[in-house]
């Protein structure tokens, strides 16, 4: 899951070297991913009215559901 979100984010931004993802598991059934991008690229990852970020969250939820888990994506600015 981490690699999938990283792949998407790197193709959206102008500076793919600034993309980093931290993965945490608050409990057994939850995965929390924190996406960090460069200051100039935050808008590109979020998209107009948050539609790009919402699409990434939807895909992540679908992948996590296969494993019976819940996924949370946080985007830091």
C-alpha positions in Angstrom: 0.0 0.0 0.0 2.8 2.4 0.9 4.5 1.8 -2.5 1.3 2.3 -4.3 0.6 5.7 -2.8 4.2 6.7 -3.2 4.0 5.8 -6.9 0.9 7.9 -7.5 2.3 10.9 -5.5 5.6 10.9 -7.3 3.8 11.0 -10.7 1.6 14.0 -9.6 4.3 16.3 -8.3 7.1 18.4 -9.9 9.7 17.3 -7.3 9.4 13.5 -6.8 12.5 13.5 -4.6 10.6 15.3 -1.9 7.9 12.7 -1.6 8.1 10.5 1.5 5.6 8.3 3.3 5.5 7.1 6.9 3.5 4.1 7.8 2.1 3.4 11.3 -0.3 0.9 12.8 -2.3 2.2 15.7 -3.9 -1.2 16.1 -4.1 -4.5 14.3 -6.8 -3.6 11.8 -5.7 0.0 11.0 -2.9 1.3 8.8 -2.1 5.0 8.8 -0.1 6.5 6.0 1.3 10.0 6.2 2.3 11.6 2.9 4.8 14.4 2.9 5.6 16.4 -0.3 7.4 19.6 -1.1 5.6 22.9 -0.2 5.0 23.8 -3.8 3.5 20.4 -4.6 0.9 20.1 -1.9 -1.8 21.6 -4.1 -1.1 19.1 -6.8 -1.5 16.1 -4.5 -4.7 17.5 -3.0 -6.2 18.6 -6.3 -9.2 20.9 -7.0 -11.7 20.7 -4.1 -9.7 17.8 -2.7 -10.7 15.4 -5.5 -7.3 14.0 -6.2 -6.7 13.3 -2.5 -10.2 11.7 -2.2 -9.4 9.5 -5.2 -6.2 8.3 -3.6 -8.0 7.6 -0.3 -10.7 5.6 -2.2 -8.1 3.5 -3.9 -6.2 3.0 -0.6 -9.5 1.9 1.1 -10.2 -0.6 -1.6 -6.7 -2.2 -1.3 -6.9 -2.3 2.5 -10.3 -3.9 2.4 -8.9 -6.9 0.6 -6.8 -7.6 3.7 -9.7 -6.8 6.1 -8.0 -3.6 7.3 -8.9 0.1 7.5 -6.5 2.6 5.9 -6.1 6.3 6.7 -4.2 8.7 4.4 -3.0 12.0 5.9 -1.4 14.6 3.7 0.9 17.0 5.5 1.5 20.6 4.3 
